[in-house]
């Protein structure tokens, strides 16, 4: 198996801070590599080094002759935003084939785009569609290797399942992928590289198995280091005794022996087993346990939203009871009403809590068929972290949102959460998503909520942060309602599952049924693409995929409609490139019909 990329003793620093030291790695054909590490360890910088975007301070990066390399970043290039979907993919594919319009259209169809999407400006695409476009633009040039920088970030379960199928069934290139989704990595990779302590640890296993092996290695290293240090202490004590005897009895032989032992200690110290430094910050939460039969009760209720004075129904609830210790996962497709339910609960709690405090009694918080326990202390984490004011300092945000602590405690807690004293006056708007998430979790911890609503809490966490959050939520017996697109997180944390479908909220025994449903949807949609869009493949494929004459006719109708509508526009608004593609496709389809 031939080598694609080889790094040899690479050193790299950012602002005089070393990121990589004597780093070496070899990537070969068919390698499907997960690159994993704490936030800030340099995963993106490593990808940029491999892509040639950044240069190493020292060391060598070698590439196979004629290597075709693509990189899919977290965000789409600003230069593409004013282009249409079809213009982007056509421009890309012309790098390898001047006459490849059919291939461009075929690729867009295979990624689930429709004819009506082709003339849409990239700026108007959803986040998931932009990610699909970046994937398509990289895959269409058939590179030898693709570098993916967190492509699964912020994607819903539908699109994640689509990409999982794409990786396993369509992508022929080798790849290195940075992702914090463990389930996704387990399903698409065959190797895992852990980036830590400026070095790489490589395992020829998917993430979960590799992580187990890494833990075993760390445990073995710790035991080895303990034995080495015990041996060093023994030799040091012997050297001290020997030096004492040499001095006491004026014995030159003892003196030489003592010095020999001291030099041996120096050699042993230098060769001691290295233990990973890891990450000093550990995510933690505190909670006040309550003794109450129910944390929350909802009688019969319709969930929806108001628009233009009209109530838009999304789904109904026919009784819901949340007990202390319940860890509930809220499942459902995008748009079914998960966020609406969360906002309804948060707003209802705030209003009911305010009225309750004004009355100064110990009755339950009751409003609009939703009843909270009088002991309920709800905390809420929104997925966009919009609750944190961007124009306030780190210190002020924590201090203003934690009335039960003093300034000294606030500073101590910020330092414990990994924020340096010199940064206390830094504005929140200058923090990364991961740092803002850390700040929000600190606020939740200091307020000791007993009921947490977490909307996509793992969005800004690395893999290890997710594991720490799982441990905190489970071990502290918290009551939580969570939404997440990370299946591993859902399956590890939740002990109850609520699914919104067909206009109803229902309880299911596990997440399996929902994810199986998603998988079937993806497979079904891919079959539909092959059945209805086969006209964009080359001639030999077309005769097989478009044997059904009715499909050809339907396709011609759609293309002729697109062409006539575009011709009806003012000349300056017409898409001449699209017109040319549509005409060629129409001619080809008529030729097939004979």
C-alpha positions in Angstrom: 0.0 0.0 0.0 1.6 3.2 -1.2 2.4 6.2 1.1 0.4 9.4 0.4 1.9 11.7 3.1 4.9 11.3 5.4 5.8 13.7 8.2 9.2 13.4 9.8 10.2 15.1 13.0 7.9 18.1 12.5 8.1 21.1 14.9 5.5 23.8 14.9 4.7 26.8 17.1 2.0 29.5 17.4 3.1 32.8 18.9 6.2 31.1 20.4 4.0 28.4 22.0 5.0 24.9 20.8 2.2 22.8 19.4 4.1 19.9 17.9 7.5 18.6 18.8 9.3 16.0 16.6 5.9 14.9 15.3 6.0 12.0 12.8 3.2 10.3 10.9 2.6 8.3 7.7 -0.7 8.2 5.8 -1.3 5.5 3.2 -3.9 4.6 0.7 -7.2 3.4 2.2 -6.4 4.9 5.6 -9.6 6.3 7.2 -8.2 8.2 10.2 -9.9 9.9 13.1 -7.8 12.8 14.6 -8.8 13.3 18.2 -7.6 15.7 20.9 -8.6 18.3 23.5 -9.6 21.7 22.2 -6.5 23.8 21.7 -4.1 20.9 21.0 -3.7 21.9 17.4 -5.9 19.5 15.3 -6.8 22.2 12.8 -3.2 23.4 12.5 -2.0 19.8 11.9 -4.5 19.5 9.0 -3.3 22.8 7.6 0.3 21.6 7.8 -0.6 18.5 5.9 -2.5 20.5 3.3 0.4 22.9 2.8 -1.6 25.9 4.0 0.9 26.3 7.0 4.6 25.5 7.1 6.5 23.7 9.8 9.2 25.4 11.8 11.4 22.4 11.3 11.1 18.9 9.9 9.9 17.5 6.7 6.5 16.8 5.1 6.7 14.7 1.9 3.9 13.9 -0.6 3.4 11.1 -3.1 4.1 12.3 -6.7 1.0 13.9 -8.3 -0.9 13.7 -5.0 -4.4 15.2 -5.2 -5.4 16.5 -1.8 -8.6 18.3 -0.7 -9.5 20.0 2.5 -13.1 20.5 3.9 -13.0 23.3 6.5 -15.5 24.1 9.2 -16.9 27.0 7.2 -17.4 27.6 3.5 -15.1 30.0 1.7 -16.5 33.6 1.6 -15.6 33.8 -2.1 -18.3 31.2 -2.9 -21.2 32.9 -1.0 -22.4 34.9 -4.0 -22.1 32.0 -6.4 -25.0 29.5 -7.1 -24.8 25.9 -6.1 -24.3 24.7 -9.7 -21.6 27.4 -10.4 -19.6 26.2 -7.4 -19.6 22.6 -8.3 -19.1 23.2 -12.0 -16.1 25.4 -11.4 -14.6 22.8 -9.1 -15.0 19.8 -11.5 -13.5 21.7 -14.4 -10.2 21.5 -12.6 -10.0 17.9 -13.8 -12.5 17.7 -16.7 -13.5 20.5 -19.0 -16.5 18.7 -20.2 -18.1 17.5 -17.0 -21.4 19.3 -16.5 -23.2 16.0 -16.3 -20.8 14.9 -13.5 -21.5 18.1 -11.6 -25.3 17.7 -11.7 -25.0 14.0 -10.9 -22.9 14.8 -7.8 -25.4 17.4 -6.6 -28.3 14.9 -7.0 -26.4 12.2 -5.1 -26.1 14.7 -2.2 -29.8 15.2 -2.1 -30.0 18.6 -3.9 -32.9 19.2 -6.3 -33.2 21.1 -9.6 -34.7 24.0 -7.7 -31.6 24.2 -5.5 -29.1 24.6 -8.4 -29.7 28.4 -8.9 -29.8 29.1 -5.1 -27.0 31.3 -3.9 -24.6 29.6 -1.5 -25.2 32.4 1.1 -28.9 31.3 1.2 -28.1 27.6 2.0 -28.6 26.1 5.4 -25.6 25.1 7.5 -26.2 21.4 6.6 -26.5 22.2 2.9 -23.3 24.2 2.9 -21.5 21.3 4.5 -22.9 19.0 1.8 -21.7 21.4 -0.9 -18.2 21.4 0.6 -18.2 17.6 0.7 -19.4 17.4 -2.9 -16.8 19.9 -4.2 -14.0 17.8 -2.6 -15.3 14.4 -3.6 -16.1 15.3 -7.3 -12.4 15.8 -8.2 -11.7 12.2 -6.9 -8.7 13.2 -4.7 -6.3 10.7 -3.2 -6.9 12.1 0.3 -9.4 14.5 1.9 -8.8 16.3 5.2 -12.0 17.0 7.1 -12.1 19.6 9.8 -15.1 19.0 12.0 -17.7 18.4 9.2 -20.1 16.8 11.7 -20.3 19.8 13.9 -23.8 21.3 14.4 -25.4 18.8 11.9 -28.7 17.2 12.7 -29.2 13.4 12.9 -30.6 13.2 9.3 -27.6 14.8 7.7 -25.2 12.9 10.0 -26.7 9.6 8.9 -26.4 10.8 5.2 -22.7 11.5 5.6 -22.2 8.2 7.4 -23.6 6.4 4.4 -21.6 8.6 2.1 -18.3 7.8 3.8 -19.0 4.1 3.9 -20.5 3.6 0.4 -19.3 6.4 -1.9 -16.1 7.8 -0.7 -13.1 6.1 -2.2 -10.4 8.5 -1.0 -8.2 8.1 2.0 -9.1 10.7 4.7 -8.2 12.3 8.0 -11.2 13.6 9.9 -11.5 15.8 13.0 -14.9 15.1 14.7 -16.2 15.1 18.2 -19.0 12.6 17.4 -17.8 9.2 18.7 -20.6 7.2 17.1 -19.8 8.7 13.7 -16.1 8.1 14.1 -16.7 4.5 15.1 -18.8 3.9 12.0 -16.5 5.5 9.3 -12.9 5.2 10.5 -10.4 2.3 10.8 -7.6 4.2 12.5 -7.4 6.8 15.4 -4.7 9.3 16.1 -4.7 11.0 19.5 -3.0 14.4 19.5 -1.6 15.3 23.0 1.5 16.5 24.7 2.7 17.8 21.2 2.9 14.2 20.0 0.7 11.6 18.2 -0.4 8.2 19.4 -1.7 6.0 16.6 -4.0 3.0 16.9 -5.2 0.9 13.9 -8.7 0.8 15.5 -11.9 3.0 15.4 -12.2 5.5 18.2 -13.9 3.6 21.0 -11.6 0.6 20.7 -8.6 2.9 20.3 -9.6 4.9 23.4 -9.7 1.7 25.5 -6.3 0.8 24.3 -5.0 4.3 25.0 -6.4 4.1 28.6 -4.6 0.7 29.0 -1.4 2.2 27.7 -1.7 5.1 30.1 -2.4 2.8 33.1 0.6 0.6 32.1 2.8 3.7 31.8 1.7 5.0 35.2 2.6 1.6 36.8 5.9 1.6 34.9 6.7 5.1 36.1 5.9 4.2 39.6 8.3 1.3 39.5 11.0 3.4 37.8 10.7 6.2 40.5 10.8 3.6 43.3 14.1 2.2 41.7 15.5 5.7 41.4 14.7 6.5 45.1 16.4 3.2 46.1 19.6 4.1 44.1 19.6 7.6 45.5 19.4 6.3 49.0 22.2 3.9 48.3 24.3 6.7 46.8 23.7 8.9 49.9 24.9 6.0 52.2 27.9 5.3 50.0 28.9 9.0 50.0 28.5 9.1 53.8 30.7 6.1 54.2 33.2 7.4 51.7 33.5 10.6 53.8 33.4 9.0 57.1 36.0 6.4 56.3 37.9 8.4 53.7 37.3 5.6 51.2 38.0 6.6 47.6 36.4 3.5 46.2 33.1 4.3 48.1 33.3 7.9 46.7 33.6 6.7 43.1 30.8 4.2 43.7 28.6 7.0 45.0 29.3 9.3 42.0 28.6 6.4 39.6 25.2 5.9 41.3 24.4 9.6 41.0 25.2 9.5 37.3 23.0 6.5 36.9 20.2 8.3 38.6 20.6 11.2 36.2 20.4 8.8 33.2 17.3 7.1 34.7 15.6 10.5 35.3 16.1 11.4 31.6 14.8 8.1 30.4 11.8 7.9 32.7 8.4 6.9 31.2 6.5 10.1 30.1 3.0 10.4 31.5 0.5 12.5 29.5 -0.2 15.9 30.9 -3.8 15.8 29.5 -6.1 18.7 30.1 -6.0 20.5 33.5 -9.6 21.7 33.2 -12.3 19.1 34.1 -16.0 19.9 33.4 -18.0 19.5 36.6 -21.5 20.3 37.9 -23.1 20.6 41.3 -26.7 19.9 42.1 -29.1 20.1 45.1 -31.0 16.9 45.3 -34.7 17.3 46.0 -37.2 14.9 47.6 -40.3 15.3 45.5 -42.6 12.9 43.6 -42.6 15.0 40.4 -40.2 17.7 39.1 -42.6 18.6 36.3 -46.1 17.6 35.2 -47.8 18.5 31.9 -51.5 17.7 31.4 -53.1 17.6 28.0 -51.4 20.5 26.0 -50.9 21.6 22.5 -47.4 22.8 21.6 -46.9 25.4 18.8 -46.1 29.0 18.2 -47.8 32.3 17.4 -47.3 33.9 14.1 -49.3 36.9 12.7 -51.9 36.4 15.5 -52.4 32.8 14.6 -51.5 29.7 16.6 -49.5 27.2 14.5 -49.9 23.7 16.0 -46.8 21.4 16.0 -47.7 18.5 18.3 -49.8 17.5 21.3 -48.9 16.2 24.8 -51.3 13.8 26.4 -49.7 13.8 29.9 -46.0 13.9 30.8 -44.4 13.4 34.2 -40.8 14.1 34.9 -39.5 12.7 38.2 -36.2 13.6 40.1 -33.4 11.6 38.5 -35.0 11.3 35.1 -32.5 11.9 32.3 -34.8 12.4 29.3 -33.6 12.6 25.7 -36.0 14.5 23.4 -35.9 13.0 19.9 -37.4 14.0 16.5 -36.6 15.4 13.1 -35.8 19.1 12.6 -38.9 21.2 12.6 -41.1 18.9 14.6 -41.0 21.2 17.7 -38.2 20.1 20.0 -36.9 23.7 20.4 -40.5 25.0 20.7 -41.2 22.7 23.6 -37.9 23.7 25.3 -38.7 27.4 24.9 -42.2 26.8 26.2 -40.9 25.1 29.4 -38.2 27.7 30.0 -40.6 30.7 29.5 -43.4 29.0 31.6 -41.0 28.3 34.4 -39.7 31.9 34.4 -43.2 33.4 34.5 -44.4 30.9 37.1 -41.3 31.4 39.3 -41.7 35.2 39.2 -45.4 34.9 40.2 -44.6 32.4 42.9 -41.8 34.6 44.4 -44.2 37.5 44.6 -46.8 35.4 46.5 -44.1 34.1 48.9 -45.8 30.8 49.5 -44.7 27.2 49.0 -47.2 26.1 46.4 -46.2 24.5 43.1 -45.4 26.7 40.1 -48.5 26.1 38.0 -49.5 27.7 34.7 -51.1 26.7 31.5 -51.4 23.0 32.3 -47.7 22.9 33.2 -46.8 22.3 36.9 -43.3 22.5 38.4 -42.4 21.3 41.9 -42.0 24.2 44.4 -38.5 22.9 44.9 -37.6 23.1 41.2 -34.6 25.2 40.4 -34.3 25.1 36.6 -31.1 25.9 34.6 -31.1 26.2 30.9 -28.2 25.9 28.3 -29.2 27.0 24.8 -27.2 25.6 21.9 -26.1 29.0 20.5 -25.0 30.2 24.0 -27.1 33.4 23.4 -27.8 33.8 27.2 -24.2 35.1 27.7 -23.9 38.8 26.9 -21.0 39.3 24.5 -20.2 42.8 25.6 -19.5 41.9 29.2 -16.3 40.7 30.8 -15.8 37.1 31.8 -15.7 38.0 35.5 -18.9 40.2 35.2 -20.9 37.6 33.4 -20.2 34.9 36.1 -20.6 37.4 39.0 -23.9 38.8 37.7 -25.4 35.3 37.1 -24.4 33.8 40.4 -25.9 35.9 43.2 -24.9 33.4 45.9 -21.1 33.7 45.7 -18.7 36.6 46.5 -16.0 38.1 44.3 -13.2 35.9 45.8 -15.1 32.7 45.2 -15.9 33.9 41.7 -12.2 34.4 40.8 -11.3 31.1 42.4 -13.9 29.2 40.3 -12.9 31.0 37.1 -9.3 29.9 37.6 -10.4 26.3 38.4 -12.4 26.4 35.1 -9.2 27.1 33.2 -9.5 30.9 32.8 -6.3 32.8 33.5 -6.4 35.8 35.9 -5.1 38.1 33.2 -8.2 37.3 31.1 -10.8 38.1 33.6 -11.6 41.4 31.9 -11.7 39.9 28.4 -15.1 40.4 26.7 -17.1 37.3 26.2 -17.5 38.1 22.5 -13.8 37.4 22.1 -14.0 33.9 23.5 -14.2 30.8 21.3 -17.3 28.6 21.3 -15.6 26.1 23.6 -14.6 28.8 26.1 -18.1 30.3 26.1 -19.5 26.8 26.7 -17.1 26.3 29.6 -18.2 29.6 31.1 -21.9 28.7 30.8 -21.3 25.3 32.5 -19.5 27.1 35.3 -22.5 29.4 35.8 -24.8 26.3 35.9 -22.5 24.6 38.4 -22.4 27.6 40.8 -26.2 27.9 40.8 -26.6 24.3 41.8 -29.7 23.7 39.6 -31.7 20.5 40.3 -33.4 20.5 36.9 -31.4 21.2 33.7 -32.6 21.7 30.2 -29.7 21.3 27.8 -30.3 22.1 24.2 -27.4 20.6 22.2 -24.9 20.8 25.2 -22.1 19.0 23.3 -21.9 21.4 20.4 -18.8 23.2 21.6 -17.2 20.3 23.6 -14.4 18.0 22.4 -14.8 14.2 22.8 -13.2 14.2 26.3 -15.4 17.1 27.4 -18.5 15.1 26.3 -17.3 12.1 28.4 -16.8 14.4 31.4 -20.3 15.9 31.0 -21.8 12.4 30.7 -20.1 11.4 34.0 -21.3 14.5 35.8 -24.9 14.1 34.6 -25.1 10.4 35.6 -23.1 10.4 38.9 -24.8 13.5 40.3 -28.3 12.0 39.8 -29.4 15.1 37.9 -32.8 15.6 36.4 -32.3 16.7 32.8 -34.1 17.2 29.5 -31.7 17.1 26.6 -31.6 17.4 22.9 -28.5 16.3 21.0 -27.4 15.0 17.6 -24.7 13.0 19.3 -26.1 9.5 19.5 -23.3 8.2 21.8 -24.0 11.0 24.3 -27.8 10.3 24.1 -27.4 6.6 24.6 -24.9 6.9 27.5 -26.8 9.6 29.4 -30.5 9.1 28.9 -32.7 6.7 30.9 -35.9 7.9 29.2 -36.7 8.7 25.6 -39.4 11.0 24.3 -40.1 11.1 20.5 -42.0 13.7 18.6 -43.6 12.2 15.5 -46.9 12.3 13.7 -48.0 15.4 15.7 -47.7 13.7 19.1 -45.2 13.4 21.9 -44.7 9.7 22.8 -42.4 7.7 25.1 -40.2 5.0 23.5 -38.0 2.4 25.1 -34.8 3.5 23.5 -33.3 5.6 20.7 -32.8 2.6 18.4 -36.2 2.9 16.6 -35.6 6.6 15.8 -32.1 6.1 14.4 -33.2 3.0 12.4 -36.0 5.2 11.0 -33.4 7.8 10.0 -31.2 5.1 8.4 -34.1 3.8 6.3 -35.0 7.3 5.2 -31.4 7.9 4.0 -31.3 4.6 2.1 -34.7 5.3 0.6 -33.7 8.8 -0.6 -30.6 7.5 -2.1 -32.5 4.9 -4.1 -34.9 7.6 -5.2 -31.9 9.7 -6.4 -30.6 6.7 -8.5 -34.1 6.0 -9.9 -35.1 9.5 -10.8 -31.8 11.3 -11.5 -29.9 8.7 -13.4 -29.9 10.9 -16.5 -26.8 12.8 -15.2 -24.5 9.7 -15.3 -22.4 8.8 -18.3 -24.0 7.1 -21.3 -23.5 3.5 -20.1 -25.1 4.1 -16.8 -27.9 6.1 -18.3 -29.2 3.2 -20.3 -29.5 1.1 -17.1 -30.8 3.8 -14.7 -33.3 5.4 -17.1 -34.8 2.4 -18.7 -38.2 3.7 -17.4 -39.4 6.0 -20.2 -41.8 7.8 -17.9 -38.9 8.9 -15.7 -37.1 10.3 -18.7 -40.2 12.2 -19.8 -40.7 13.7 -16.3 -37.1 14.7 -16.2 -37.4 16.5 -19.6 -40.5 18.3 -18.4 -38.6 19.6 -15.4 -35.6 20.7 -17.4 -37.7 22.5 -20.1 -39.7 24.3 -17.4 -36.4 25.5 -15.8 -35.1 26.6 -19.2 -38.3 28.5 -20.1 -38.5 30.2 -16.8 -34.9 31.4 -17.0 -35.4 32.6 -20.6 -38.4 34.7 -19.4 -36.1 36.7 -17.0 -34.4 39.9 -18.0 -31.1 39.1 -19.8 -28.9 40.4 -17.0 -30.6 38.0 -14.6 -30.4 34.9 -16.8 -28.1 32.0 -15.9 -26.5 31.3 -19.2 -24.3 28.6 -17.9 -27.3 26.7 -16.5 -29.2 27.2 -19.7 -26.3 25.5 -21.6 -26.3 22.6 -19.2 -30.1 22.2 -19.4 -30.1 22.2 -23.2 -27.4 19.6 -23.4 -29.3 17.4 -21.0 -32.6 17.8 -22.8 -30.9 16.8 -26.1 -29.3 13.8 -24.5 -32.6 12.6 -23.0 -34.4 13.0 -26.3 -31.6 11.0 -28.0 -32.2 8.2 -25.5 -35.9 8.2 -26.3 -35.0 7.9 -30.0 
